[in-house]
Amino acid sequence: MDAMEAILTRRSTRRYAEVMPDRELIGKVIEAGRFAPSGGNNQTTHFIVFTDKAVLAEMAELVCHEFSKMEAGENTYASLRNSINASKKGGYVFHYNAPVLIVTANQKDYGNALADSACALENMMIAANALDLGSCWINQLHWLDENETIRSYLYKHGLLESETVTGGLILGFAESGQPNRTPLERKGNPVTWA
C-alpha cells in the first residue's frame, strides 16, 4: 500500500479482535509516531504503551467513574458529552476493549505540545492502516488530564509530572479481520486557493 492509499483509506476502528498484535508490529506503529515532525525538532512527545488487559480494564473503570462525576452542559463538545453520558449509565469502556492503548504526552507549557503529538498520532494511524491494523484516536485521557485520580494512575505507569496528556490511540486487529477502508464522502474541510 502506498502512502496516499494508506492516508485516503484510513478509518477509525472501534471493534477489535481479542488477539494481541506482535510486539514488533506495535513497535513499527510507534516508530512511525516517533518519526513525526515536531516544532524545532524538539522530539518531546512521550509514548506510554499499555498492553496489559488487567491494567486497561482498571483504567477503563477509573475513567468511567471520573466521567460519571462530571456534568455536560449544552456547550460541551459532543464527544465529551457522549463520554460523560455513557459513564453515567455505567460500564463505559473508553478504549473499546482494544488490546493496545498508546497514550501521548508532552511537556506542559510547550506551545507545540498538542500539534507535535497530533502529528505523531496521525503517523501512527496511517502506519497501522498500512500494516492491516485498526486504530482510533482516543481523547478521553486528554479531557481528564487535570483530574488527580487519572493523573495519579498515569504517574504509576510512566507519565511525568512535567507532562500533559495530549491524546491517545487504540490499536489492534479489527474484529472483522481487516480495517474498514470504505471511502467517506468529504462534506467539510473546504479548500480556498488564494
N, C-alpha and C positions, 0 to 999 in steps of 0.2 A: 504494500500500500504506500503510495507516495504521500508527501506532506499535505498537499491540497486535499486529497481524498480523506486523509486522517482528520483534517480540520472540518471539512464540509459534512462528513458523516458521523461526527461525534454527537452522541445523545446522552442524556442522563439516565443512569440505571438505578432503579430503586428496589429491584427484586434480585436476590443473589442466591446462588447455589451455596451449600454449606462447605464446599471444597475450598481449602486454603491454597492460594497460588503459591508456587515455589518461591522461596526467598530470593532467588536470582531474578525472577520475573518482577517481583516487588522492587528489588534493587534497581532494575532498569527504569522503572517508572520514577523512582526517587531521583535517580541520576539525571533524568530529563528535567526535573524540577530544580536541581542544583545548578544546572547549566542555563537557567533562565536569566535574562538581563536583570540588572539591579542598578539603582541610582549610584553613579560614581563608581560602579563595580564594587560596591560595598560587601556584597555576598553575606548579608547578616540574617537571611531567612533561616530559621531553625525548624527542622523537620522532626516531629516526635511521632514515632510509628507504633501503633497499637495492633497487636495480632492475637492477644490472649483473650479467648472467649469470655472468661470469667471477669476480666478487667473491663471489657466492653459492656458486659451486662450490668456490672456495678455502676459504670459511668452513665449508662442509659437511665438507671434508676435515679441517680443523683440529678441528672439533667431534668428528668420528668418532674421530680419533687420540687426543684428550684423554679421551673417554669410555672408549676401549678400555683405557686405563691404570688405570681405576677397578675396584673390586670391589663387587659388590652383595651386601649381607647380607640376612638374612631379614626384617629390619625396614625395608629400603629401600623407599621409596614405589614403587608398581607401575610408574608411567610412567617414573620414573628408572631402575628396574631394566631395563625394556624397552629404553631408550636405551643403557644400558651393554651389555646382551647383544647387541643388534643391531650395535653398534660393534665388538664383539669378532669378529663374523663378517665385518666389512669392508663398505665401500660404503654405510654408513648415511648417508642424506640427511635431516637433521632437519627441513628446511623443505619436504619433499615436492615439491621442484622447482617450487614456486610462483614466479611471476615477480617477486613483491614480498614483501619482508620488512620489517616495521616493528618496530624494537626500541624498547621504552620503558625509560627510565632515570629516576632521580630522585635527590635529594640523599641521601648517606649520613647515617645518624643522624637522619633526619627521620622521626618516628613515623608519619606518614601516607603514606610513600613507596609502599608496596605498595597500599594502599587507593586512593590517587589514581590510580595507574597502572591498577589493575583497572577503575576507573570509565571511564577513557579507552579501554581495550581493549574493554570491553563496548559502549560507544557506537560504536566503530569497527566491531565485528562486526554490530551491528544496522543501521548505515548501509550496510555492504557488502551485507547481505541485501536491503535496500530498493532498492539500486542494481543488483540482479541479479548481484552478485559473490559468489564463495565466499570464505570466510575460516576460519581456525582459530587458536586461541590456541596459542602455542609457548613452552614454558618452558625449553628446553634451555640457552639462554644465561644465564638466571637461575640455573640449577643450577650453571653453570660460572663464575659471577660472580667468584669468588675465584681462578680459575685464571689464572696470569700470562700464559700463552700467548694465551688468549682475550682477556683484558683488553688486552694489548698490541696485538692485532689491532684490537679495537674502538676503542682510542685513535686509531689511524690514520684511523678513519672517523667521528670526532666525539664519542665518549664522553669525558667529562671525568673527571679523576682524583677529583674530589669526588662522583662519581655512582656509584650501584649499578644494575646491570641488574635491572629489575623484571619484565620479561616481553617477549613478542613476539607478533606477529600476521603470519600469511601471508595473502596476498591475490591474487586473480586470477579469471579466468573458469573455472568448473567444467568439467572435461573433458567432462561430459555436456551442456554448453550452459547449463543453469540450475542454481543451487544446489539441493541436496536439501532439500525443505521438508516431508518426511513427518513428521507429528507423532510424538513419542516419548512412550511411557507414563511417567507420573510414579510412581516407586516409592519415592522418598525425599523429602527436603525437607519434613518434617512441619510442620504449622501448629498452633499452640496459641493459642486465644483466651482471654485472661485477663481 
